Amino acid sequence: MKSREINRHFQQLSNQRQAFLTYIHENVEDPWQRSFPDKWSFGETTYHLMLLARLVRRVSTFYLPMMLPYAYLRKSRPFKTETHNIYKAYNQTKRKPMKAPFVLIPPANLYEKYSFQKVQQLLEKETDKIKKQLDGMEENIAGQIRYPDPVANYPNVIQSVHLLAIHEQHHFDLTIKYHQQKKLENK
């Protein structure tokens, strides 16, 4: 990976996922079992994360080549390499969680179609495809290509990878929190 910062954010993703999977392996009997009826299971959460990675990859497939000439013109300008937690900020200002767009909501009865391990593999496969898309991109170019996402404050490519890590950790934290709450209720 040419960009040290993109590589760092992908490493963060990998470390977070490993901690999440360790928690599931050590504490969860059925990753498809919801802790509460209106909250996603570990499997559904992982599938949601895969859907977001797939969406980012698909958009990037046509968007990145289109924006490269613009980025080359601006490559000497400064850029940010991190972003803030938009999910936490939204929750604090709106007093409610951010709703996922319909394209990122896992379908019902997902457990009938996939094993949890298969969903994990799908997430890793999508992540690897994003890595491959960004592998040869220089950091100063990646810092100049901004995605048209006003909710995330138009993140550049580097920030968008960081945002993937923030988003995943947000969901990992929530899913574990709900699981632990349910365990306490059942005691």
N, C-alpha and C positions, 0 to 999 in steps of 0.2 A: 504494500500500500504506500503510495507516494506521500499521502498526507498523514503526518504524525498525529494530528488532532482527530481525524476521522478514525484512524486506527485505535486511538485511545478510547474513543466513544464505543467502538465495536467491542473492545476488550471489556469495558464497563458492562455492556449488554451481556457478554458471555459470563462474566462473574456473577451478575445478578441472576441470570437463568440457572446457573449451577446452584446457587444458594436456594432458589425457589424449588428446584427439583429435589434437592436434599431434604428440604422441609416436607415436601409431599411424600417422598419415600419413607421418611421417618415418622410421619404423623397422620397420614391420610390413608384410610382404607380404600375408598372409592373416589377417584378424582372427578367422577361425573356426578357425584352426589352434591346437591346444593346445600349450603349451610342454612339458607333462608329461601323461601319460595321466590322472592323477587331479586335475588342476587345470583350472579353467575357462579357456576362450579369452577374448579381448577381447570377442568378440560375446556369448558366454554370460554373461560378467560384466555387460555392459551390459543384457542381458535380465533378469538377476537384479535389477539396480537398478531397472529399469522395473516388475518385479513388486512390489517393495517399495513404490515410489511409488504404484502402483495400489492396493495393500492399504491404505496410509495414507489415500488419498483416499476409498476406499469406506467404511472405518470412520468417517472424519470426516463423511461425508455424513449419517449418522444420529446420530453421537455428539455432534458440536458443537452442533446445535440443542437436543439434549436437555440439555446441560450449561450452556447460556447463562444460564438463570435463576440457577443456583448461582454462576456466575462473576460476575454482576452484584451479587450479595449480598456477594461477597468482593473486589470490584474495588479497594478501597483498601488491601488487604494487600500486603506485599512479595512479590516473586517473582524467580526466577532467569531469566537470559536465555541461559545457556550450560550445557552439560553436559560430562561427562568422556568419554573414549574408552572405552566399555564393551568394545569388541572387544580392545583392547590389555590392559585390566585382566583380562579373562577369560583371555586367553592367558598372562598372567604368573602368575595364581593357579592355573589348571588345567593349565598346560603343554601346551595343545593349542588349536587354533582352535575358535571357536564354530561349531556346526553350524547350517546354514540349515534352517528348517522346510520340510517337503515342498512347501508352497504357494509357496515362493520359489525352488525349484530349477528351472532351465531344463530344458525337455524335451529328450530326445535328438533328434539330427538337426535341430536348429533352423535350421541353415544351409540346409536344403532348402526351408524355408518363407519365410525372411526374408533380405534382404540386410542387411549391417551398417548401411548408411545407414537402412534402414527401422526397425531396432531403435533407433537413435539418435533417430529421429523419434518413435517410440512413447514413449521416455523423456522427451523434451521435451514431448510432448503431455500426459503424465500430470503432469509438473511444472507445466505451465501450468494444468491443472485444479486442482491444489492451491493454486496462487497465487490463482486466481479465488475459491476457497472462503474463503481467508484475507484477501483484499484489503480488505474493509471492516471487519475485526475490529480493535478498538482494542487496543493493547498491554497495558493493564492487565486487559482481559478475557481475552486470549490467555494471559496469565501465570497465570490462575487455573484454567484448564481443563487437568486432568491426565489423560493417557491411562492406562488400566489395564494397564500393562506393567511388571511387577516386575523383569524382567531389566534394563531401562533405568532402574530406580528411579523409575517413574511420572513421566515427563517432561511438562511443560506443553507447550502448543502451540508456543511459541517454542523451547523446548529440543528438541522433536521435529524441527523443521526443521533445527536445528543438528545433531542426531543423523543426519539424512539426509546432511548434508554430511560428517560424520565417517565414516559408513558408506561413502559413495562413495569418499572419499579412502583409506580402509582397503583397499578392493578395487582401486583404481587402483594403489596402492603394491605390493600383492601381485602383481598381474598383470604389472606392469612388472618387478618383481624376478624372477619366474619366466622371463619373456621374456629378460632379460639373462643369467640363469644358463644358459639353453639356448644362447644365442649363444656364451657362453664355452666350454661343453662341445663345441660344434661346431667350434671353432677348432683 
